[in-house]
Amino acid sequence: MAFNVGDRVNWRYEPRGGYGFSVPVAAVVVRVGPSRVRLQAARFVAGQWLSVIRWVDPARLSVRSVHVPAVDDVVNLNEGE
């Protein structure tokens, strides 16, 4: 599946030592590269949401239709350009 900048996606994240367990992470596509997709996602750390940028394999992404304020309301598509 081809993704475009601004698409809302779910990233299937597999934490280290997760024994094959994956965690869905809400994210927004910031950039599309030749083999990876750059995402902006949100992490909840010490009581507050922090924005993180990650390059991920597009095979680990699926389209998301639900609005997630912690990600969708703070995304800056020009960040890191």
For each residue, the residues with C-beta under 8 A, 3 or more apart:
1: 58 61 63
2: 32
3: 7 9 29 32 37 58 61
4: 7 29 32
5: 29 30 31 32 77
6: 28 29 77
7: 3 4 28 29 63
8: 26 27 28 63 64 65 67 68 71 72
9: 3 26 27 28 29 39 61 62 63 64
10: 24 25 26 27 61 62 63 64
11: 24 25 26 27 39 41 54 56 60 61
12: 22 23 24 25 60 61 62
13: 22 23 24 25 60
14: 18 20 21 22 23
15: 18 21 23
16:
17:
18: 14 15 21 22 23
19:
20: 14
21: 14 15 18
22: 12 13 14 18
23: 12 13 14 15 18
24: 10 11 12 13
25: 10 11 12 13 41
26: 8 9 10 11 41 42 64 66 68 70 71 72
27: 8 9 10 11 39 40 41 54 71
28: 6 7 8 9 39 40 41 71 72 75 77
29: 3 4 5 6 7 9 32 37 38 39
30: 5 38 39 40 53 75 77 79 80
31: 5 37 38 80 81
32: 2 3 4 5 29 37 38
33: 36 37 38 55
34:
35: 57
36: 33 55 56 57 58
37: 3 29 31 32 33 55 56 57 58 61
38: 29 30 31 32 33 53 54 55 80
39: 9 11 27 28 29 30 53 54 55 56 61
40: 27 28 30 51 52 53 71 75 76 79
41: 11 25 26 27 28 51 52 53 54 71
42: 26 49 50 51 52 68 70 71 74
43: 49 50 52
44: 47 48 49 50 70
45: 48 50
46:
47: 44
48: 44 45
49: 42 43 44 70 74
50: 42 43 44 45
51: 40 41 42 74
52: 40 41 42 43
53: 30 38 39 40 41 79 80
54: 11 27 38 39 41
55: 33 36 37 38 39
56: 11 36 37 39 60 61
57: 35 36 37 60 61
58: 1 3 36 37 61
59:
60: 11 12 13 56 57
61: 1 3 9 10 11 12 37 39 56 57 58
62: 9 10 12
63: 1 7 8 9 10
64: 8 9 10 26 68
65: 8
66: 26
67: 8 72
68: 8 26 42 64 71 72
69: 72 73
70: 26 42 44 49 73 74
71: 8 26 27 28 40 41 42 68 74 75
72: 8 26 28 67 68 69 75
73: 69 70
74: 42 49 51 70 71
75: 28 30 40 71 72
76: 40 79
77: 5 6 28 30
78: 81
79: 30 40 53 76
80: 30 31 38 53
81: 31 78
